[in-house]
Amino acid sequence: MANYIDGGGLSKASKIRRIVWQGLRLRRENEEIYVLSMSEELRRALQYSSVTSLDLELFLPDLNGKTEILTEEHRRQLCRHLPARAEGYSWTLVFSTSQHGYSLNFMYRKMNRVDSPILMIIQDTESNVFGALTSCTLRVSDHFYGNGESLLFTFTPEFQVYNWTGENLYFIKGNNESLSIGAGDGKFGIWLDGDLYQGRTQPCNTYGNEPLVPGQDFIIKTLECWAFL
């Protein structure tokens, strides 16, 4: 399928991907909606793309960048929980400890010019995979920021998502020494040190989560941050 850029700046493939994801959202909301009842725009897009048979549940966005953590199954599971404004966009790697080193401050700097929700995924030295989807980029702030689109997740021992409970607004807070995602009663959903070396995950009021890894404390093997661009 052609992937040229039109006058609006988006490739035809990207436009088709977004339209397909709109159809997927409709199907999730109402199981009785089928491809034949989708919008005329969607049917034309599918026809133009020369796709004669398409399982929307398997329609995964492109990855712009190399991952050392994400499998196809990880992506498939996470796609079901993206906020609407992230659906259908390519996943673009903006920070990776393997490429950019183990520095929280450098991670902040890599997001200076990015305007997107962020998928932060971590693999620890025990091979646990877990992380957070934040409603905005990560930055230094004196106060908590973000909104209820943010969530925590883990693939250990099986995939589990923890959405915002509405109990507080302690979504994200970062300084030069640490980053916290979710908080309450002195505990943090995810806490990372400034060297991106070690962290802790605890039950927190923001997400009503269980610890994302056994034992709560972990040592980071690889950390990646993906934007939806």
HUNORVEN-V382238 format. One record per residue. N is the residue number from 1. SS is DSSP state (H for helix, E for strand, C for the rest). PSI is psi in whole degrees, -180 to 180 (999 if undefined). OMEGA is omega in whole degrees, -180 to 180 (999 if undefined). Layout:
n:ss:psi:omega
N:SS:PSI:OMEGA
N:SS:PSI:OMEGA
This chain:
n:ss:psi:omega
1:C:135:-180
2:C:148:-176
3:C:41:-176
4:C:162:180
5:E:128:179
6:C:-173:-176
7:C:-23:-180
8:C:-6:175
9:C:-7:178
10:C:141:177
11:E:155:178
12:H:-39:179
13:H:-40:180
14:H:-40:179
15:H:-44:179
16:H:-41:180
17:H:-44:-180
18:H:-40:179
19:H:-42:179
20:H:-42:180
21:H:-32:174
22:H:-40:176
23:H:-39:179
24:H:-41:178
25:H:-43:178
26:H:-41:-178
27:H:-36:178
28:H:-37:-177
29:H:-26:-178
30:C:104:-174
31:C:-12:-179
32:C:-3:178
33:C:124:-180
34:C:171:-179
35:H:-39:-177
36:H:-21:-180
37:H:5:177
38:C:172:-177
39:C:154:178
40:H:-34:179
41:H:-43:179
42:H:-43:-179
43:H:-40:178
44:H:-40:-179
45:H:-44:179
46:H:-40:180
47:H:-43:-178
48:H:-32:-177
49:C:-2:179
50:C:22:176
51:C:112:-177
52:C:-24:178
53:C:122:-174
54:C:119:172
55:C:108:-175
56:H:-29:-180
57:H:-20:-179
58:H:4:-176
59:C:97:-175
60:C:142:176
61:C:158:175
62:C:153:171
63:E:122:173
64:E:90:-176
65:C:163:-177
66:C:128:177
67:C:144:173
68:C:3:-176
69:C:-52:-169
70:C:126:170
71:C:171:177
72:H:-37:179
73:H:-40:174
74:H:-48:-177
75:H:-42:-179
76:H:-43:179
77:H:-45:-177
78:H:-33:-179
79:H:-29:-178
80:C:-9:-175
81:C:13:178
82:C:145:171
83:C:156:-175
84:H:-37:-176
85:H:-6:176
86:H:-13:-175
87:C:135:175
88:C:-12:179
89:C:154:171
90:C:150:175
91:E:120:-174
92:E:124:-180
93:E:120:179
94:E:-20:177
95:E:140:175
96:E:132:178
97:H:-31:179
98:H:-34:-178
99:H:-35:-169
100:H:-4:178
101:C:173:-174
102:C:79:-178
103:C:118:178
104:H:-41:-179
105:H:-37:178
106:H:-34:176
107:H:-44:176
108:H:-46:-176
109:H:-35:-180
110:H:-15:-179
111:C:5:-175
112:C:-38:-174
113:C:18:-179
114:C:135:176
115:C:93:-173
116:C:154:163
117:C:159:-178
118:E:131:171
119:E:111:176
120:E:118:-179
121:E:137:-173
122:E:138:166
123:E:125:-179
124:E:-180:-175
125:C:-8:175
126:C:10:178
127:C:15:171
128:C:140:179
129:E:127:-175
130:E:178:179
131:E:-155:-177
132:E:149:167
133:E:117:-179
134:E:150:-175
135:C:-11:-178
136:C:177:179
137:C:162:-178
138:C:134:-176
139:C:168:175
140:C:135:180
141:C:146:176
142:C:-15:-175
143:C:162:173
144:C:147:180
145:E:175:-177
146:C:-176:178
147:C:-175:-172
148:C:-1:172
149:C:-20:-177
150:C:152:179
151:E:165:172
152:E:155:178
153:E:160:173
154:E:151:173
155:C:13:-175
156:C:119:-3
157:C:-17:176
158:C:167:-175
159:C:129:179
160:E:133:178
161:E:140:176
162:E:108:-180
163:E:168:178
164:C:132:179
165:C:-20:-174
166:C:1:-175
167:C:-32:175
168:C:-180:-177
169:C:30:-177
170:C:66:-174
171:C:-58:-175
172:E:140:171
173:E:129:-178
174:E:145:168
175:C:-171:-176
176:C:-18:-176
177:C:-21:-175
178:E:165:176
179:E:133:179
180:E:137:176
181:E:111:-175
182:E:136:-177
183:E:171:177
184:E:133:179
185:C:37:177
186:C:11:179
187:E:156:-176
188:E:138:176
189:E:-50:171
190:E:130:173
191:E:131:179
192:E:144:177
193:E:171:-174
194:C:-19:179
195:C:4:-176
196:C:42:180
197:C:-49:-178
198:E:162:-180
199:E:-179:-180
200:E:145:175
201:C:128:-176
202:C:162:171
203:C:136:179
204:C:153:-176
205:C:-29:-176
206:C:-40:-174
207:C:-6:-179
208:C:34:-173
209:C:157:163
210:C:163:173
211:C:138:-174
212:C:-15:176
213:C:155:176
214:C:138:175
215:C:-10:175
216:C:-48:-180
217:E:146:-180
218:E:159:173
219:E:129:-174
220:E:128:170
221:E:-51:180
222:E:140:175
223:E:133:179
224:E:144:174
225:E:126:-178
226:E:135:175
227:E:162:-178
228:E:96:-170
229:C:999:999
